[in-house]
Amino acid sequence: MSLFVLAFLLMMVPAQTEASGDSEFVVTFEKEEIDQEALEELKELEVEVNTQIPQIGVIAVEADEKDFLEKASQIDGIEHVTREVFWEPPEIEKETFDQEEASEESSLYEVFQWDIKRVTQNEKAWDITRGDDSVTVGVIDTGIDADHPDLKENLEFATVHYEDAEEEDAYVDPNGHGTHVAGSIAADGEVKGVGPDLGLASFRVMNDEGVIPSVATADAIATAADKGVDVVNISLGALRDITDEESRELYHMTRRVVEYADDQGMIMAVSAGNDSRDLRKPMGEFDDEIDFDETGPLFDVYSYFPDTIAVSASDIQDNLASYSNYGQARVDLGAPGGDFNPEDPEDPTTLCLSTYPGEGYAWMAGTSMASPKAAAVAGLIISENPGLSHDEVITQLKETAETIDHPSDSRRNFGHGLVNSYEALKDLE
């Protein structure tokens, strides 16, 4: 048997880039709806209107760079205009790995998936429930390989959220990140997810150029909420400086869509980021190079908002992973995200094994691998007790998390603690 292995590369939070974004803009109307009079006046500036998110009063347009920002900002009914922000998923380096440790009688789950066993307490949680396909966990990411044998029975539907996409684009993942995330939630084959019987939905936001427009992600969140998705995982984002004007504009759009989804009762688990930073500190307090000249307080898309569940990453020994962001009152939960083995850096088995496009499997590490486990546990709670409210599910998720070592360190690193699906479910029987 052969696998794809991601050697010596952490799945980092997609980095901000302005690639291909010189003529693309985001317009936020004053009201949380599209102001038709303002839109008509905007069209007089010879813009091409692309994505529209009427639920929150945001559109994406293409326009001539010259004077557009100034002229559009002066239109009555428009609150903010800014250049579109793009994120670039990490490039995944692959090599073939011959799996020699597992016998023909052993599945990859049995041999390698320490992280899933940690969350389920060695399958004790599955004695209560493996999930229910009436509960849907959405994956807002690079897509899900709809033909993967470990996922295809769980995938209920897929949508795509970038301009000029074809319908079939919703069912492929040209990067691999989204398929790996989906496997951590609900794979059921050679590898397992935390909830193997949960339903999955894919919301592809990465375009054919390999970048993720911020508007595409916002549109996916609103769409998932409107479709009644129970939980979504968002392993995307970037650290921004709130004193930066462009970042403030991004903040307004993100705040609107997160609040909209929360009002619809959708639970959002999000990755805390892979910058090894204390999220309570302003950007200027870090010695390493930052993307902005300003030194104001950090704003992380999407973990900054109280309506989302921000998840940091633990390693195989329950320590904070070396790359993971942290910060008391800024991180809500921790979950296994994997890390390199310091005694043998070439050993991939301390990373997280999950599904990969093309009927393959890959080891990856990052808070991208941690947050889907929290999303899956939320899905299991709903499966076991569908009568719980949105707030009650989140409370159950947090109150049953496991404190690690000294309580003050645990709060700083993991918020309420490491997610534990058995503890979350046993009180619901």
N, C-alpha and C positions, 0 to 999 in steps of 0.2 A: 504494500500500500504506500502511496506517496502523498505528501502534503505540500502545501505552500507554507513556508515559514518566513516570518518577518524578523530577520535577524538584526539585532542591535539598533532598532529604530522604534522609538515610542510613538504612539498615535497622538500627536500633538493637536491642540485646539487649532482649527484652521486659522491661518494668519490673515490679517487684513492686507488687501492689495487693491490697487486702483487699476489693475489690468483691464483694458477694454472699457473703462468706465468714463472716459473724458466727456461724452455727450449724453450720458444717462443720468437722470435726476429723479429724486423722490420729492413729491409734493404732498404736504399734509394740510388738509383744510381745517379751518377754525372749529367747525363742528365735526363730530364723529360720524360724518356722512359726507358723501360727495356733493359739494355745492355746484349745482348745474350751471348757474349763472357765472360763477367763477371759472368753471371748466370751459365754458364757451369763450370767455375772454382769454383764457390760457391758450386755447387752440388758435387764436389769432396771432400768436407768436410763432406759428408754424411748427408746432410740436407734433410728435407722433405718440399717441397715448397707448401704452402697453398694458401692464398689469394694473387692475383696479381692485381695491379692497374696500368695498362700500361699508362693510361692518365697522370700520374704524376711520373712514374718511381719508384714505391714502391712495395715491396713484403713482405709477412709474411712467416717465416720459423720456423720449429722446428729443433733443433739441440742439440747435447750434450753440456752441459754448459762449459765443460773444454776447455779452449783456443779458443773457437769459436769466441768471440768478437775480440780478437787480430788478429787471422788469417784472418777472413773475412774483417776486416778493412784494411788489406794490399793488397787486391785485386784491381788491376787497374780498374777504372770505377765505383767503389763503393765509395759513399761520406760519408754515415753515417750508423752505425750499432748500435742498442740499444735493450735492452730488451723491449718486448711488455708491454704497460701500459694498465691496466684494470680499468674500473669504476664499482662500485657496486651500483645499484639503491637502494633507501631506501626501507626497508621492510614496507609494508602497513598493519597496524593493523585495523581489521574490527570488527564492531559490528552491530547488526541489530537495525535499527531505524524505529519506526512506525511513518509515516508521518501523523500527526493529524491536522496540521494547514491548509492544503489545502483541500478544499471541493472536492467532486467528479467532480464538474464542472470546477475546476481550474487545470491547468497543473503545473508541478513542475517549469517550466519556469516562469509562472505568479507569483508564490508565492515566489520563492527563488533566482532567478538569477539576483540579483542586478548588477553583474559585466557585464553581456551581455547588460543589459539595459543602463548601464553607457556608454559603448562604442558606442552603436547605438543611443544614445540620445532618449531612450524610443521608439525605433523602427522607428524614423524619417528617419534613413538611409535606412530602408527597403522599404520606399515609393519610393526611387530612384532605388535601386536594392538589392536583397537578394543574389546576386552572380549569376554565370553562370557555369553550369557543364563542360563547355569547358575550364574553368580555374581550374587548378589542384594545390592544396596545399599539399605538401608532409610532412609526419610526420616521422622523423628519431628518432626512440625511441624503446620502448620495444615491439612494435607491436600494432595492432588494432584488437579488437574483431570483425571479419567480420560479425558475426551473430547478433550484437546488433541492435535492431529495430530502434534506432534513428540514426544509421550510415550506415547501409548496403546499402541503396539506393544511398548514396554519394560515397561509396568506389569503386574506379575504378579499382585498381589493388594493389597487394602487392608483395614485394620481401623480401628475407631474406639474411643476409650478414655475417654469421658465418660458420665456418667449420662444415661439417658433418650434415648440416641441411637438413630436408626433405621439399619438396615443400609445403606441408600443414602447415608447421611451420610458413610460412609467414602470415597466416590468423588467428593466435591466439595471445593473449597477456597474458602471464602467470603472469605478474606483476600488470598491471592496469594503470601504468603511461601513456603509449602511448594512451590508449583508452580514458583516461580523457582529455589529450591534444587534441585529435581529436575532441572530443565533443565541446570543446571551440571554435573550428574553424567552424565546419559545422554540428553539430547535428541538427536534424529536427524531433522532436517528443515530448516526455514529457519534455525534455530539448532542448534548442536551442543553436546554436553556433552563432558567429558574422556574418557568411555568410551561412545561412542554405541551400542555393542552390549551394554552391561551390563543386567542385569535390575534393575527398581525395585520396591520395596514401600512402600506408604504407611501410616503409623501416625498417624492424625489425633488430636491431643490438644486442640485448641481447640474449646470448646463453642459452643453456639448463642448464648450471651451474649457471645462474643468474648473470653473469657479462658481461660487454660490452668492447670488445677489441677496442683499438683506431683505428686499421686498419679497422675493420668492419664499424666504423662510417665514416672514410675517403672513403671507397669503396661505401658506401651508398650515400654520397654526390656526388661523381663522377657519379654514376649510375643515380641518379635523374637528374643531369644536362644533361646527354646524352639522357635521355628519354624526355627531353623538359618540365620537371616540371616547372611551373611558379614561385612558391614560396615554400620554405621548412621552417619548424620549427625545431630547434635543441635545445631541453631543456635538454642538457647534458653538461658535462664538469667538470673541476676542476681547482682550482688555483694552479699554479706552480711558482717556482722561476727560472727565466730565467738564473741565474748563475749556476744552477744545470745542469750537463752534460746531464742527461737523459731527462730533460725538454727541453733543446736546440734541441735535436734530434726530440722530439715530435713536437716542434715548426716548424722545417723545413718541416716535412710531412704535418702538418696542414696548413701552409702557402701555400704550393703548391696546395692542393686540394681546398682551399677556393678561391685562385686566378683562378684556372681552372674553377670552377663553376661560378664565377663572369664573366669570359670571355665568358661563354656560355649564359649569360644573366639571370641566375637564381638568384632570391632574397632570401637572407638567414636571417631569424629572429632567434635570439639566446637569451637564458636566461642569465642574467648578474650574476647570482649566489646568494646564500643565506647565505653569511658569515657575513653580517652586516658590510662590510668593504668599505673603500674608496679605489677604485681601482687605484687611482693615487699614493698611498704610497707603498714603498717597504714592503716586508713581515715582516722584522725585527722591524717595527714600531708598530706592534700590540702586545698587552700584552698577548693575549691568545696563547695557544700552537699551533705551526705550524708543518707541516709535514716535513720540511727540515731544516737543520742546517744553510743554507745560508740565507742571508738577502737582496738579490737583488730585483730588480723591479718585480712586479707581471706580470705573463703571464697567462691569463685565456683562456682556451680552451672552447668556440670558440669566445668569445666576444671581444678578444683582437684585432682582425683584422679589418681594416677600411672597408673591403668589406662585413662585416656582420653588421646587425642592432642589437645592444645590447640593451636589454629591462630590465628595473628594474620593481619592483612591487609596486603598491599602495594598500592602504587598502580601506575600505568602505567609509571613509571620505576624500579620495584623499590625505592622507598623505603617505609618504614613509613607506612601510611596515617594521616592526621592524627587520626582518631578511634580507632585501634586500641589496645587494651591490649597490653602487652608485659611483659617481665621475664625475665631469665636464670633458668633452672631452673623457670620457671612456664609458659613457652611452649615447645612442642616443635617446631613447624614454622610456616612462613609460606606464604601462597598469595595470588594476586591477588584483592583484594576491591573494587578501584576506589576512586576518590576524586574530589572536585571538581577541575576544571581552574582553577587560580588565575589564569590569564591570561584565562579566559572562563568565569565561573561558570555561565553559561546553557548551556554546551556539555555535553550529557549523555554524550558518547562516551568520556569517561575513566572512566565508571561501568561496570558489568557488565550486558550485555544477556542476557536469558534468557526463558524461557517465562512466560506469565501466563494466568490463567483466561479462558475465552471465546475460545480460539484466538488469543490475543494475545501480546504480548511487552512487556517492561518493562526499563528501566534501573534498577538498584538498586546500592547499595554498602554494605559492612559486613563484619565478620568472618563474618556469616551467609552471605555469598557466597564466602568463602575456604575455610571448613572442608569444604564438599561437594567441593571439588576434591581435597583430600587424601584424602577418603573414596573418591573415584573412582579415584585412583591406586592405593590399596590394592586396590580391586576389579580393576584391570588386572594388578597383580602376581599375584593369585590366579588370574586367567584364564590368564596365561602359564605359571605353575607352580603348579598346584593341590596339589602335594605339600608345599608349604611349610607349616610350622606357623604358628600365630597369632603367636608371638614373632618368627619369621623374617620374616614379612611386614612387621611393624612395624620391625624392624631394617633391612630393605631400603629401606623408605620413608624412614627417617631418614638412613641412611648415604649415600644417593644424592641427598639434598637439596643445593641449590646455595648455597654461602656467598656473601653479597653484601657487597662493599666490605670494610671493615676487619673482621676476624674477631670482635673483641670487640663491635662494634656489631651485627653479624649475629646473634651469639648472644643478645644482649639483646633484639633486635627479633623474630627469627625462629627462635630455638632452633637446631636443626640446619641450618636454611636454608630456602630456597624449594623447594617440591615441584617435581619435574621428572620427568614420566612417562617420557620417553625414557631418561634416565639410570637410572631404576629398572628399566626393562625390558631394556635392551640386554645387561646381564650375565646375564640369565636365559635367553637364546637357546641 
